[in-house]
């Protein structure tokens, strides 16, 4: 049986169950039938469900837009006829235009800001960078049928989210609230632009249920392949909702709603792009972690992810047969993560974690494997304090013990830095110097990354004509001390320079330096 036919039968079966709540009253004893008939009349139940669907869709569709992407050199109208004898056009202002790539987006600010999937708009023109001529055209069609060319205002490849900007200031934003925890079996609605049919501005709707939570998108390529590392998102670690609804080609960027009309996620074809069945639907959940990411993008800032600085390996059941694991053997059989290597100059090492420690929890979240650890740490912002529950052995055959260790999280080293679009610095510049966590970019680090000799903050930009530009500071330099005071994070650096006046001496180490020798640089006011 074709998948589409099977899914259609399943959906009508579900609807039939809802109807049978009322229409199956023949099985109710006579004494209670009359009482319950008014309460559980089948048509009443169906009408109530239908009304909830309609109201939820009406409340959200004004904020769902159609997005098309095409090559600029195809903008001129192509007056050839298509297979059906109809005239084709490559003019995006024409409602008959069918773009090469298409999807949807959610209005998040009345001043023309639209949230969508990064993979849908990747390579498009960037706001404020007219000198960077993009071959791609991005076009947005609003529900009121107005159309606008769009630019990328902010983008974060790791979350597969981006914010577009159009020249409009009267949009209706979709209020993104953190809805109650999504559950398996929950009825959901999806509004989007399948097959580019929303190019007239009217988005399409469908419905289904949440099939599962915490799903992983698959990832092709070898583990250490640079392109694979570049393509990896936080969703490949297990964040996605699996939804049993018809999310066809072009559904990326659409709204996922609950029956109250609350937007609980964004539909995405991220998983389907790498081999999942087309009949499978996935969505990025709008939980607290994702809401933090969306707010940073709305502000035009870089999205930062947490970093522990360990080399983790999954625990194998055969490893926990010794007497030292007696107290937690059953827990370890479910899975956990052992620290294979850490270093004193990275967050885990600074917090006192050791090689061989077994991580059981990150905060309230159980850790059963590497992906769990990387996901929960990653969704924590750098500089935040998290508590790790660990099991530490006390020598061969010795009884181990459970410990709770607080860790100040560092910053994940971004791989796809070219895809990061963040016009607003996350931290104010100091004398023309823009700085970041030492681990902010993968290319700054020697691998294995455990072996960089110093802690400090990284120079990521020097403003031309500034006091910092008059010094010998270079992009990628590591600042380890301010006036003799060690600094390990952007917060510590900011505190140190705020207390300093006049000429400030910085101790600096440059990547590629084969020695552990640093130099002193003076920054004048």
Secondary structure, DSSP 4 states (H G I P E B T S, - for coil): --HHHHHHHHHHHHHHHHHHHHHTGGGS-HHHHHHHHHHS-HHHHHHHHHHHHHHHHHHHHTTEEEEEEEEGGG-S----B-TTSPBP---TTSTT---SEEEEEEEEETTTEEEEEHHHHTTPPBTT-TTS--SEEEEEE-TTS-EEEEEEEEEETTTTEEEEE-S-S---PPP---PSPP-TT-EEEEEE-GGGTTTTS--EEEEEEEEEEEE-----S-TT-HHHHHH--GGGGT-EEEEES---TT-TT-EEE-TT--EEEEEE-TTGGGT--TT-EEEEE--HHHHHHHHHHHTTPPP--EE---EEEEPPGGGG-SGGGGGGHHHHHT--EEEEE--TTSHHHHHT--TT-EEEEETTEE--SHHHHHHHHHTSPTT-EEEEEEEE--STTS--EEEEEEEE-EE--BS-GGG-EESS-SS--BTTEEEEETTSBGGGS-SSGGG-----EEEEEE-TTSTTTTTT--TT-EEEEETTEE--SHHHHHHHHHT--SSEEEEEE-TT-SSS--EEEEE--
